[in-house]
Amino acid sequence: MNTSTNLFDILTPLLERNNILTTAAEIQGMFCGMLGGGMPLESQDWLEPLSDFIHQSEAFSKEVEEAFKSLFDVTCQQLVESDFALVLCLPEDSSPINERGQALLNWVHGFMLGFGLHQDDLTGCSADVKEGLEDFAEIARMDDEMDENEESEQALFEVMEYVRVTAMLCFNELGKSPEQQQSEPKTVH
């Protein structure tokens, strides 16, 4: 379990077997949104919101929980790599274009949800992050069928790459590595 594409193929049947009505793409999108919105990398606070939003607040089976943990760990590792290593958890390139496009929309929906759980003040964000989030809102509303042709393939690739880079931008600007967490002053209530 080392690539997000691999994880998509592993998680999809697992989610179906466990009657979880979401996609691996949406789950990774939520993880990236939470982390990009400021949730600390070492945090395990993702399980409850995930359960609330995708499983009617019910506990996940041990198998599902372990698969989610693997996806979370892979995603964290990719986000902290210095070479823009994030791989979106989407169907393989050989899958039908509309299946890949729908998975990308699910990923963006998940990102927006996760981001909103951890970031509600955009006043300190760069113009690039604000623009990226506005673009994500537009992307999330897309629902047109795409033709199976080279032009559509190129357009989907460009949107996927934009989503990937924007997610990393949000993480690089607002995300918190363990070192950043330690350097922040502790608030006493």
C-alpha positions in Angstrom: 0.0 0.0 0.0 2.4 2.7 -1.1 0.6 4.8 -3.8 -2.7 6.5 -3.7 -3.8 5.0 -6.9 -3.1 1.6 -5.4 -5.1 2.6 -2.4 -8.1 3.7 -4.5 -8.3 0.1 -5.9 -7.9 -1.4 -2.5 -10.3 1.0 -0.7 -13.2 1.0 -3.2 -14.2 -2.7 -2.8 -13.6 -2.4 1.0 -16.0 0.6 1.3 -18.6 -1.3 -0.8 -18.3 -4.4 1.4 -18.8 -2.3 4.5 -21.8 -0.3 3.1 -19.9 3.0 3.3 -21.4 5.3 0.8 -18.5 7.4 -0.2 -15.3 7.0 -2.3 -11.7 6.7 -1.6 -11.2 9.9 -3.5 -13.5 11.8 -1.2 -11.8 10.4 1.9 -8.4 11.4 0.8 -9.8 14.8 -0.2 -11.1 15.2 3.3 -7.7 14.3 4.8 -6.0 16.8 2.5 -8.6 19.5 3.4 -8.2 18.9 7.1 -4.4 19.0 6.9 -4.4 21.9 4.5 -6.8 23.7 6.8 -4.4 23.4 9.7 -5.0 20.0 11.4 -1.6 18.9 12.8 0.0 16.0 10.9 0.2 13.8 14.0 -3.4 14.4 14.9 -5.7 11.5 15.0 -8.8 13.8 15.1 -9.9 12.7 11.7 -11.7 9.5 12.6 -14.7 11.1 14.3 -15.5 13.7 11.6 -15.1 11.0 9.0 -17.5 8.8 10.9 -20.0 11.7 11.3 -20.0 12.7 7.6 -19.7 9.3 5.8 -21.0 6.7 8.3 -23.8 8.2 10.2 -21.6 8.5 13.3 -21.2 4.8 13.5 -17.8 3.2 14.3 -15.8 1.8 11.4 -14.7 -1.9 11.3 -11.1 -2.5 12.3 -10.3 -3.3 8.7 -11.8 0.0 7.4 -10.1 2.0 10.2 -6.7 0.4 9.3 -7.2 1.2 5.6 -8.1 4.8 6.4 -5.0 5.1 8.6 -2.9 3.8 5.8 -4.4 6.3 3.4 -3.9 9.1 6.0 -0.3 8.1 6.6 0.5 7.9 2.9 -1.2 11.3 2.3 0.7 13.0 5.2 4.0 11.6 3.9 3.3 12.9 0.4 2.4 16.3 1.6 5.6 16.8 3.6 7.9 15.5 0.8 9.8 18.4 -0.8 9.2 17.3 -4.4 5.4 17.9 -4.7 4.8 14.2 -4.2 1.0 14.2 -3.6 -0.8 11.6 -5.7 -4.5 12.1 -5.8 -6.4 8.9 -4.8 -8.3 8.5 -8.1 -9.1 5.7 -10.5 -6.3 4.6 -12.9 -5.8 6.6 -16.1 -7.2 3.6 -18.1 -10.6 4.0 -16.3 -13.4 5.8 -18.3 -13.0 9.6 -18.3 -16.3 10.3 -16.6 -15.5 7.9 -13.8 -12.2 9.7 -13.2 -13.9 13.1 -13.5 -16.6 12.1 -11.0 -13.8 10.9 -8.6 -12.1 14.2 -8.9 -15.3 16.0 -8.1 -15.7 13.8 -5.0 -12.1 14.5 -4.0 -12.7 18.3 -4.2 -16.0 17.9 -2.3 -14.0 16.1 0.4 -11.3 18.7 0.4 -13.7 21.5 0.9 -15.5 19.7 3.7 -12.2 18.8 5.5 -10.8 22.3 5.0 -13.9 23.9 6.5 -13.6 21.7 9.6 -10.2 23.2 10.4 -10.1 26.7 8.8 -12.8 29.2 9.0 -10.8 32.4 8.8 -9.3 33.1 5.4 -8.3 36.7 6.2 -4.6 35.6 6.7 -4.5 33.4 3.6 -2.6 34.4 0.5 -4.4 35.5 -2.6 -3.3 32.2 -4.2 -5.0 30.1 -1.5 -8.2 32.2 -1.6 -8.3 31.9 -5.4 -7.7 28.2 -5.3 -10.5 27.7 -2.8 -12.8 29.7 -5.0 -11.8 27.6 -8.0 -12.4 24.4 -5.9 -16.0 25.7 -5.3 -16.4 26.1 -9.1 -14.9 22.7 -9.8 -17.2 21.0 -7.2 -20.2 22.3 -9.2 -19.1 20.8 -12.5 -21.2 17.9 -13.6 -21.1 17.8 -17.4 -20.4 14.5 -19.1 -17.1 14.5 -20.9 -16.4 13.0 -24.3 -13.8 10.3 -24.6 -11.3 12.3 -26.7 -7.9 13.7 -26.4 -9.2 17.3 -25.7 -11.2 16.1 -22.7 -8.3 14.0 -21.5 -6.0 17.0 -21.6 -8.6 19.2 -19.8 -9.2 16.6 -17.1 -5.4 16.2 -16.6 -5.0 20.0 -16.2 -7.8 20.2 -13.7 -6.4 17.2 -11.7 -2.9 18.8 -11.7 -4.4 22.2 -10.6 -6.3 20.5 -7.7 -3.2 18.6 -6.7 -1.0 21.7 -6.7 -3.6 23.8 -4.9 -4.0 21.2 -2.2 -0.3 21.3 -1.6 -0.3 25.1 -1.6 -3.0 25.1 1.1 -1.0 22.6 3.2 2.3 24.5 2.7 0.6 27.7 3.8 -1.8 26.6 6.5 -0.8 23.1 7.4 1.2 22.3 10.5 4.1 20.0 10.7 5.2 18.6 14.1 8.0 21.2 14.2 5.5 24.0 13.7 3.2 22.7 16.4 6.1 22.7 18.9 7.2 26.2 18.1 3.7 27.7 18.5 3.0 29.1 21.9 0.6 27.1 24.0 -2.7 28.8 24.9 -3.9 28.5 28.5 -7.6 28.7 29.0 
